[in-house]
Amino acid sequence: MIKKTFFIFVLIIVSCSKKEVVNQVKQTIINPIAKCEDGFAGEFPCNDYDLLTHITLDEIAGENTQGNDSWGWVDPVTNNEYAIVCTNKGTSFIDITNPADAKIIGFLKTRTENSLWRDVKVYNDFAFIVSEADNHGMQIFNLNNLRGLVNIPVEFTADRDFTSFGSAHNIVINEDTGYAYPVGTSRSATYKGGPLFININNPFKPVNEGGFEDYAHDAQAVTYNGPDSDYSGREILIGSNETEVVIADVTDKQNPVKISSISYSNIGYTHQGWFTEDFRYFILGDELDERDKGLNTRTIVFDFTDLDNPKHHFDYSGPTAAIDHNGYVKDNLFFQASYTAGVRIIDISNIDAKSFTEVGFFDTYPENDNTAFNGAWNVYPYLPSGNIIISDINRGLFVIRKSKT
């Protein structure tokens, strides 16, 4: 009995030790290739954000490559993290689990021709890619194809090409409902460039279920859980529609309803926006107001407490004259890709009191902060590791992380 008990105790110790080893193997030590010290990470101006890796456009897709959109994906089997980086030539997939040892897994060519505009979103381990290239439609790519490859990089083909529409400027997805909304499609088509309703619950068999006739340059689609109880549980789409923001109820795809719209002063081009996590406010970027109105980077904040009666809340002015492009909310931070000024990290916790505070930045375009279309196109701040993806028009992929104190 004593010997048996001792044997079981030894087995428990060995078992625990094995688990600890496995856990240690799974943990990736993240070391920056350049810490943010004295205002710089290598050649790049910064504040409180370190550089974890940088992969050039030549490395991503060869010569004469220009960067644009990006997104992220986490493999549900391995927990590996990937950057999905769009260029004028197509879409690249890069394993950034250990950013200092990032690996370009493969490349998916544009379906038709090269274009400066290509955008991607992810749903249920599939990437959905659109472009302003003529007749491009929507490429559908199973991201599980990235797993376990040895001879990399691979030239991939799409798992499905969905061609019920031609070009699109962007695509947004509501992951709760499994609907994709291509936006900025042809103005001469049925919905005049308004959001299309594509059911992607079966990614291999997408179904076109109509659209909303109101041109949208960009949008966000959510299952609403905010303060306006009239719309609880409804699918709400917020369109950034060139000259105004439009709020629509798209729950019934056969009968979408415009709820309200709101404009603002000194309009340049109503470009892109994002809800705060409590759905009380909508944070908007206007892409041309800095250039056309002579403003510093302006962020417009709306009070969406009552979706039927949206109100202008306040404007936040950034420290440079750079043009803001795409911005996303995570917790109480707003991550803003601001072209020549790189990515700005803005504390929005005092939004009720009409006060934002910049708490960090990483400038991927060190030449200047001019009002020009160079530098950071997009930022993706949602990886579980806390690492942040930046896609840059001129310099490709950056992965950054908040500096350790």
Disulfide bonds with the S-S distance in Angstrom:
Cys36-Cys46 2.12
